[in-house]
Amino acid sequence: MSIIRLLVSTIILAAIPFISVQAEDKVEGENCIPIQHISNIDVLDKQHIVFEMQPGKNYLNTLPRSCIGLRKDKPIMYKTSISQLCSLDIIHVLENYGGGYQQGAGCGLGKFTARSDEEVKALKEELKQAKQ
């Protein structure tokens, strides 16, 4: 009886890494978007950014964690050594100190998921309602 329990426990423990990898694979979206196609960046809140692209596409980026200082009225910056902005890149909130901007909090990006104009509008309304 104890050999069977040990065998079942071993099988379950061996399957845990496989299960977590499968869960990560289910996250849909693009890892990168081309920088040259970004026409506007719309910060929705501390965890959601919409990248408006040419021609007429939107990509929603839901940050893995809330980003301190990220707000609609504050500019952000990013640095990349390639022509794409990717889910492993970090954005920085720019803080206005005495007429000049200083790099503020750094926050990692998530995956980029395509969203229609209607979906972006609905998300904005949902986030607005959640604040109230």
N, C-alpha and C positions, 0 to 999 in steps of 0.2 A: 504494500500500500504506500509506504513512504517513497519507494523508488518511482512510483507513478506520479506522486506529487512533485518530486524533484524534476522529473522529466517534463511535466506540464509547465512548471515554473520556468525551466530553462527555455522552453519553446516560446512562452509569453515574453520573457526578457529579450530573447533574440529578435522578436518581431517588433518591439517598440521603436527602434531606429527606423525600420522600414515604414511603419505607420506614420511617423512624424515627417519623413521625407515625402510620402504620398500627400499629406495634408499641405505641405508647402507647394507641391507641384500644382495643386488645384487653384492657387491664386492666379487669376487670369490677368492679362494685360501685357503691355510691352515693357521690356527692360529699358529701352532707350528711345528717344525721339530726336530728330535732326534739328539742331539749333537754327540753321538757316531758314527753317519753316515756321519758327515761333514768331507770331505777329503781336501777341499781347499775353501778359501774365496777370491773372486775376486771383488775388488771394481772397479766399472766402472766409476762412477763420484760421485758428492756430494749427489745424491739421489738414486742411483741404486747399489745394491750389489748382486752378484751371489754366492750362496752357492752350491758348487759342492759336491755331495753326493756319497756314495758307496751304491749300485752298479750302477754307471753310470747315476744318475739323477742330474738334476739341479733345483734349486729353486731361482727364482728372487724375491728379496725383494725391493720394491719401497717404500722408506721412505716417510712418510706423508709430510715432509718438508725437504728442502735442509739442509745438515749437514755441518756446518762450519768446515773446516780443513780436511774433508773426501776426501782422494785422493788415487789413486792406489799405490803410493809409501810410504804410511804411514800405519803402522800396526793398527789394532783395537783390542779391547778386549771387553768381555762381562762377566757378572756375572749372574748366575742363581742358584736357590736353588733346581731346579728339573733337570731331564736329558733331557730337551728339551729347545730349544730357541724359544721364542714366540713373537707374534706381539706386546705384551705389554712391552717387555724387552727393555733395553737401551744399545746401544753400545757406546764405548768411543774411540775416536781417541787418539792414543798414540803419544806424542811429545817427540823428542829426545833432551834433555837438558844436555849438558856436558857429554855425554857418557852414560847417563841413561835415561830411559823412564819415563815420567810423564803422568798421566791421563789428557787428554784434554777434548774437547767438548763432551758432551753427547747428543745422538740423539735417538729418539724412532724409533722402527722398524714398518714396515707395515706388511701386510699379505704376505705369501710365495706362489708364483704361480709357478707351474711346467713349465719348459721350456726345449725344446729339445736343443741339441748342435747347430743345425742349427738356431734356434730362438735366442739363445744367441749370436751367431756370427753375425746375422743380426742386433740385437740391438746394439752390439758394433760398427758396421759400421755406423748405424744411428746416434749414439751419436757422433762418430768421425766426421761425415759430419756436424752435427749441430754446432760443435765447429768452423768450418772453415768459 
